[in-house]
């Protein structure tokens, strides 16, 4: 009888152990990130780490079982002092053990940092501040400091030209110094490709000047097929000593980026970026040009055109001419069309 009771106790105890092990195994290794076809993204900043963790995981319906996560977090010592600042991305069905371990070890998931189509470095700093754990004011102060400008070989007006528009893999917590080093490396890599440095040298322009001219081409036309020809016009003007007379530089100087029509009164606005008043290139880029626009300058058409004017209609194309007389005829016809259409 005693032996029978002992066997029963052992059986119950063994079953309890197996059940307990099953629960523990489920708590640690059972799928817990809700399978909604979207990854769970957790961002832990520099302050209030545990509160950030609670608000992004425990206080939202992103887990199948919050109790199991709390147990594993407690067991593995996930306390405020242990939580690593960073951005963590977990695919659907990730288990608690991996969730906690990755955060404890600081095993971040890189983000894809994308920037393009900004007008100023101030605007770019704001965009970087939205995508990274960096303050836009800190970015401005760092990149516009004399020390940084000396390191990158640019002045305050040209600093935007360090940034080649693209998508880059890096960590959300990247420091401003490491961001600078990353952008220098990507900048140099870009210019070393496809013979770009040799092409720039043949135009007797620096990389920053190519970038500036490309920014004008970018804003001058959205019709990609004519960018190389348009770039050739500006290069012809530069080589002949003629002013660039680029309307987009006037818009930039005025700061009226929604201006639809540049009038004669605008051309008299005294500003170094107004290429109707000042010879040569403006002090810096008037926007972040696309790679297409940069390559359009580097591979500009060789021709004798010195003038161009928007073609009548809404297609966005231009008419290219060689003489001022030809240009005046085309320009007058275009102005008449604008007036007829009520475009001001």
ABEGO torsion letter per residue (X at the ends): XAAAAAAAAAAAAAAAAAAAAAAAAAAAABBABBBAGBBBBBBBBABGAAAAAAAAAAABBABABAAAAAAAAAAAGBBAAABBBEBBBBBBGBBAAAAAAAAAAGBBBBBBBBBBGBABAAAAAAAAAAABBBBAAAAAAAAABAAAAAAAGBBAAAAAAABBBBBBBBBAABBAAAAAAAAAAAAAAAAABGGAAAAAAAAGBBAAAAAAAAAAAAAABABAAAAAAAAAAAAAAAAAGBBAGBAAAAAAAAGBAABABBBAAAAABBBAABAAABBEBBABBABBBBAAAAAAAAABBBBABABBBBBBEAAGBBBBBABAAAAAAAAAAAAAAAAAAGBX
